[in-house]
Amino acid sequence: MTLARHGATSRGGVNRQALSAEDIEARRTMIGWARGIGCSAFGDALGNFFIRLEGSRPELAPVLTGSHLDSQPTGGKFDGVYGVLAGFEVLQAIRDSGLVPVRSVEVVSWMNEEGSRFAPGMMGSAGFAGARTLTEILSVRDAGQQSVAEALAELARALPDLPSRPLRTPVHSYIEAHIEQAPVLEARRLPIGIVTGIQGKRTFRATVTGEESHAGTTPHRRRRDALLSATGMVQALEKLCFDPQDITRFTVGMFRVEPNAPSVIPAKVVFSIDIRHESSQRLIELGDAVLPLCSAHAGPCDVRVEELSTAMSLEFPESIRSDIEKAAARLGLGHMRLLSAAGHDARYLNDHCETGMIFIPCLKGVSHHESESATAADLAAGARVLAEVVWARANDLP
Ligand SMILES: [Zn+2]
């Protein structure tokens, strides 16, 4: 609730976009808390933010946990923040116990998970794990034409005494706690979700080019109506992705018609295609069918299809999933395994070290909304499971 003041909206939500003044203030608050329990804070070249509790063997790769402090423009109090604060709670619990772990334990807030200010999101984790280059990320600009590099320079001016660490430092394991952002756990009345993996996604942009002409005088055989071709493509894609089992997710969320005038035959249509599926094999098949299908329905128009992003479905290692499961069972907390339908920073960390995720229920499964909520009992349950898993891993316990 204290962090939610940084960027608080009048309707109870949070607007704390990546590297904004509000994001910087949230970091400042956390630095104060970190120093209060004798932990150090670090940054890196991408504006990722770390808090470290030193282990008895500081040369060993740390156990890392956390998520992100940035939010959507009309976001809630829990998405991302929960994982950071659950991680910080683990550090506090370790301090309270008087014990010292063998490996250091670190809490991270990844820069720009949401992607609302600088697109696409999961920037800090992708850059940290080497999936995107620093140079490419630094040149991305927000709607006001400010670059990531400029925003990072502001961050450095605001927090000048924060040491910086290299990217790609070794990590022993990464465990991210997050609200589920879907209604499954709430419906089953279970506090803990053991995330099996993350659903894959392929996104495309289709550009259909026809010819602008008079709506009244142009005969049928001379028409090159980009809108009619585009709607034919969307319907064919919908048919392609129709799935009686309701696993395939197909969305055309953006559709732009030019010149968009009532008496002019549309000359150009640009639309987005977003396809998601838990099986990478199926995702490859569906995505590969997009261009041939669009071409087959182009009629007298031309179509160009660009693939914007490809993220295959991934599975977290069984070792970490069973650790989370055993911890929940030991604590007597109801749990189930489930797939994440949304993307998370853990996607990129999974390529860097052994990675897993813990979900807790959120009210009606709602997120990216100011009404986002979760119960204290569920928040605490997730933090307790996280603490068990982090402590065991930091001490190389079975
Ligand atoms: Zn999130």
Boltz pocket constraint, residues with backbone or C-beta under 6 A from the ligand:
constraints:
  - pocket:
      binder: B
      contacts: [[A, 67], [A, 68], [A, 79], [A, 80], [A, 113], [A, 178], [A, 343]]
      max_distance: 6.0
